[in-house]
């Protein structure tokens, strides 16, 4: 590499900030390695003479104008022009921070800037739209588009950990081969030699802001200060700006402090890195209650000092921190933070143990720059991505009409009347200004899709003899539709594309009011297809209405915005025909739309069915079973009505059968439905529990757990726990293990229950570990069960311990599904990312030991 260029709006110590610290440390370390490093700092009135090691070039962000209509775009343009002046070439690496889409102008104008052959990347520090989300605000669509498309256009995206790589791939649809895992450099801050004062002191460290959780810290410590007059709270960090209040955070927090504890809350302000040891030395425990992080340098610095910390349970932190690395994790709520701090203050010995724990090991931050970066995208890809992004951005600038205007209707009508060659020619040769204006009133992409659908409909009608009407079809596909006409034709066509031909389609117009949807419904004149119209009853009511008039032996509930893969009916029908005790056959899914993902559900388990839904809603259902339980519960509108139905099937003695293939296509379009589903999730669980009190009684749940979720599976010829021999199976090999943890007894002469529980707790508290073993010559080995069946399971670590102190010896049930957590090689190796629901997400040891 001939040169490395960092482009940023922060640079420590000129303009401090987390990203600025990362850039300055990275630049200096690379320069020390002999690399030529240039830092372009986009900021006004910067006075920095330079350090003789790193070349620093400060440029003004400039003012918005017609070409760059807001400050973010103006700064992005200024950064691009400054990069172009360096004339980067082959081998050069240019890395931007991600705030406000700083790289956007550069990435959308590479040919004009002469940057086609340079590697251009964006480092995932934590974009502003995620920061705004974390404090309950929204970034403007324009700026959000700049940030997101900067990731999508970049040659590479640097993320600090595996957890962040998964977030970036899922949220921004970044190909895995364009993601580089590279931890930020952790500055050397010295060592504080943990020696807390006699007065308990709880210390907050970080910028005083909403994002870093300063309000949550105060809300958590005030009850402690009220109960204990000797305890103090200290906040160390620079003053941050409140996005929600539009004021500096320190002043807001001071006004919120109750008078009776105000004299024991101190704001020390920002301290330099060389002053950290003195500023933090007296703390009993340091709290970093961030609402959102991608890495959190501050947490790593404090652990490097040798002080115990408390951090929330978010991926960026739990990737690195646990009690093994000197940190206590709380669940992110103020209530749990208060409880956690009270427990720690009452246990100084535990704090001392945390302080001497080893700090997290962070990979060498220079590793990504040692020849492993992805190459530049192909110039045609660069251009195509840029054109699409700029076109999408222009749409955001056009005011959207609430209802179609006369001009829009006329333009759409004109586009429909144009012959296809003429329409395509017009789109290609018209000046950009006219095309942009025309797109604001009529969309050729939508029109082209409409014409394709019409062609397919006509082709199906011409083959009517292949689809004779059936009085007793084997399968009825029921498609509810409420104002989803945009997607309905794709759902219908996916049924006609099935390899299984004994079917009918029943479409339920559930009170649609959208004119476009009503138009689409009128065009559907296809064989084996009926349309039933009704007033809006909600999804469960619409499904029931369609199934009541359906004639098939089996019923398939297909939503109007989803699709079936061609072999869906063939594979599920074959499976359920072989299982007369099964109410339904289900499968895995392919997610498409604004994401691309293959999705494997957790293996079916009656106990887990009471905890969460792990069955894809589009199944092949036996009509007899649907009738026996009374269909969908129509009062479950807005709640997980399919989950409630699976529970009723189970209660009535029906089983199910899984086809482990992604045969259902689930469209993801927009965030709103997903967010609403999360908001309503707890209410949905409450509604299900109210409808099934017997199943959710403690006695029933205990029985299910005893039958389906053993805490341990013992591998060998004996069971060391005779008290619960009927509950914990002993088996000969590993292939059929289904306990939460697997205990290998083949080399261990004797086992104590307290030892097993101790080792299980270690695994639960350290997610990076796959197994724990004792240090004896014939070790006792306890493994995570899912590691045996999932080749891609993330935990890989091993811990060797001395024989622990005896404790409780009464064991009941844990949580883990039976055998079945195996992903076929052809799916694990597919180009589309594959997501597996982890088989274990609840029921820790403490909840199953009396």
C-alpha positions, 0 to 999 in steps of 0.5 A: 500500500502506498498511502492510507488516508483517513477522512474525519470530522473528529481528530484527537486532541484537536477535535475530541470524540470517540471516532477522533480518538480511533482515527488519531491512534490508528494514524499514529500507529500506522505511521510508526509502522512506516506507512505514509498516512494522511488525515483529512479533517473536515472542520472549521477553524482548526489550529493544529501545527502537526506532530511531524508523524502524520500529515494533517490537512484541515478543510472547511465543510463549506456552505450548502447550495443548490448542488449540496442542499444541506450541511451534511452534503456540503461537508461530504463534497468538501471531503471528496474534493480534498481526497481528489487533490491527493490523486490516490491511485492503485493500492491507496486506501481511503477510510471515512468515518460514517457520521452524516454520510461523509463518504457519500459524495466521494462514493457517488462520483468516483469517475469524476474524482479519479478514484475508481482504482483506490480502495474506499471504505467506511468505518462503522463507528456508529452512524447518526441515524442509529444514534438518533434512534437510541435516544428516540429521535429520527434523522432526516430521510435525506441524511439517513439515506446518505449514511446507509448508502455510503455503506452500500457503495463502499469497497469495504466496511470496517466493523469492530466485532462479529456482533457488529458485522451481523448487524451491518449485514442484516440492516444494510445488506452489505455482502459478507466479503465486503465486511472487514472485522477490525477492532479500534486501537485502545490507547495506553492509559496506564494502570490505577492499582485498584484501591477504592476509598473508604466512602463508596463512590459510583463513577460514571465515565463518558460524554455526558449525553443521552446516548451514553446513558447519563440520564439513566445513570442518575436515575439509577444512583439517586435511590442508592444515595437516598438509602445510603448517606455515605455513598457518592456519585461522580460523573467524569466526561465532557458535556454533551448535547441533548438531541431531544431537549436541544440543550447541554446535558449537564445543565439538564441533569443538574436541574433534575437532581433531588435537593437532598442528594445534590451535595453528593453528586459531582460533575468533574468534567472532561479529563485528558487521557494522562489524567485518567488514573487520578480522576478515576482512582477513588471509584469503587465501581465505574458505570458505562450505561450506554444506550448504543455502542459499536465498541466503547473505547471508554469501557476498554480504557477503564478495564485497562486501568484495572477498575471494575465496570458495569455495562449494559447487555448490548452486543458491542459490549457483551462481545468483549465483557463479562465477569471474566474480564472484570465487568458485570452485565445488567439488562439495560434497564434503570431498575436492574442497574440500581439492583446491580450496583447495590449488590456490588457495593455490598460485596467489596470482595467481588469488586476486588475480584473484578478489578484483578480480572484480565482486561478483554483481549482486542485484536491488533487494529492494524490487521485489516491494513496488512493486505486483507482488504477487499479490492475496489468494486468493478467500475460498472458496479461503482457506476450502477450503484451510484446512479441508483443511489442518486436517483433514490436521493432525488426522490426524497427531495420531491414533495410527496402528494397525499392523494394522486393529483390529476397530473399524476393520474394523467402521466400514469395513464400516458405511460400505460398507453405508450408501447413498451419499446417507445416507453423504454426509449423515452426513459433512455433518451430524455434529458435527466431533468425531464426524466426526474420530473416524469418519475415524480408523477409516473414510475416506469419500473412499476409500469414494467412490472404491471405489464409483466404481470398482465403477460403472465396472467394472459399466459395462464389463461391461454393454458386454462386446460392445464388448470381445470376447475377442481371440486375437491382440490388437494390444497387450498391457498388462502390469500387475505388482502387488505390494501396490498395490491402492489404485491398480490400478483406476485403471491398469486403467480408463485402459486401457479408456478408450483410443481404440485398441481392439485390446488385452488386459490381463494383471495379474501378482499378484507375491506380494501380501500386503496384504489390501486388495490381495487384495480389489481383485484379487478384484473384477476380473472384466472382459473381456479381463483376465487375472490371473496369480498368482505368488510375488514375483519383483520388477518385472522378473520380474513383467513378464517373466511377464506378457509370456510369456503375453501374445498381443499383437504389442506389449507395454506395461509399465504399473505398477499405480500409473500410468495411460495417457492415452486416446490413448497406444496410438493415438499410439504404435502409429501411430509404431512401425508406421511404423518396423520397425527400432524396438524400442519407441515412447516418449513424454513424461510427465505427473506427478501425485499429490503434484506436477503437472508435464509432463515432456519427456525429453532427445532420444534419443542412443546416447552419452547412453544410456550416461550416463543413462536418458532414456526413460520406462519405459512404452513400446510394445514390439515383442514380436519385439524383447523376445524377441530380447534375452531380456526384462528382466534379472530380476537387476536388482531394485531397479535401473533394469531398463528402462534396461538393456533399452534398452541391450540393444536398442541393442547388438542393432541395434534403434532407437526412435521418440519421440512428443513428447507427455505420453501417460503419467501417472506418479503421484508419491506420497510421497518414499520411492521417489524417495529410494531410487532416488537412493540406488541410482542409482550402484549401478545404473550399476555393475550396468549397466556390469558387464553390458555391458563391451564397450559401456562400454569406453573404445574403445567410448565414444570411438567413440560420442562421436565419432559422436553428440556433436560438440564444435562444429557449424560454421555456414558453408561451411568447416571450420577444423579439418582435422585432425578434418574427418571428426568436425565437420560444417559445415552451412549453417544453424542448424535442424539443428545438433547440436553441444554448441556452435555456431560461426558462421563466416559473418562470421569470416575465420579461426579458431584451435582454441585460440580456440574451446576458450577460448571453450567453456570460458568458456561451461562456467564461466558458466552464465548466458551464452548466447554468447561473441563476440570484439570484432573487426569480424568477430566469432567467435561461439560459442553454446550449441546448446540456446538455438537450439532451446529458446525457454525456455532460461534462459541469456541473457547475452552476453560480448564478449572480446578475442582470447585467447592461443593454446593447445592445438589438438587437438580431439576430442568433446564432448557434445550430442544431435542436433536435436530439442530443441523443445517444442510451444507448446501444452505450453510454455504449458500451465497445468501447469508444464513441465520439460525435461531439459537436453540437456547435463549432462556431458562438459566440454571438458577431458574431450574435449581430449587 
